Amino acid sequence: MLVSIIAAVANRGVIGSAGGGIPWDLPRDRSHFRASTRGGWMLVGRRTYEEMDGWFTDQTPLILTEKADYKPRNPSHRVVSSVFAAIDLARRNGASGLLVCGGAGVYAAAIGYADRLVLTRIDGDVELPDPVRFPDFEHSGDWRLTSAEAWPPDSMNPFPMRLERYSRNPIRTPSS
């Protein structure tokens, strides 16, 4: 099963605010996110799930939470207690992939399981009182950039962006 992390990341790794929400409205990235998640199995944290209320159409959200008694608003949405449980549930239900969609704690928990990162890099400084950040992965040596596409700013998207795709490097043994 392919585990992919998808995120929009501003300068200094900012992905949002601890108070909730994302501090930008970028239609190009939103369109990319919707197209990438269409029909997919998505892993989201409880707060992210609640912020996305009404957004899910044909996706299958799996809500990662420590609250064993948590009840999703939609009874067809499912609750999981770990990233491993989410991967297992998706696999047992015939999914070929799982998209990890945030928030910060879910990204941090899932990055060790991920095969691919799909990041929209927002070239902008976002000043927030309590910013949350995407995990620092670039210095680990575990990832290689496989493609990048520049998205210039326009009347609807005030920041320049770059769609970057990363794949996990193969595990190296001492003899390789």
C-alpha positions, 0 to 999 in steps of 0.5 A: 500500500502506498502511503502519501503525505499531502500538505501545503507548507509555507516558509519555515515549515508553517502549515497552520495555527495551533488555534486551528485553520490554515492562514491562506486561501489558495484556489490553485492548491485547493483544486490540487488537493481535491483532485489528489484526494478524490475517491481516496482513503484519507487519514486526518486528525480529529481537529482537522476532520472537524475543520473540514466538516462538510468537505468530504464527498467521495473520500473515506476519512479515517479520523486519528484520535486518542478519544476512544468514544469519539463519534464522527458526524457521518457514521460512514467515517471511521475512527482509528487509534494509530497510523498503523491501524489506519493503514491496516483498515484501508488495506483490508478494505481494498484501498491501494493507498492512504493519503495523510492530510494533517494536522501536524501531529498526524504528519509527525506520526505518519512520516515514518510510514510514508512512501511519498510526500506531495508538498505545495511549497508556498513562498510566503512568510505567514506570521501567526501567534502560535504556528504549527509546522510540518516535520523537518524531513529534508535533513534526514537523508530519507527523501529525494525530490522527484519532481517540481512544478512552479506555480506563479502568483496570479489574481486568485493566488497571491503567493508563488507556489511550487508543487514538489513530489518526494519519494523515500530513498531506498534503504541502504545496507553497509554493503551497498 
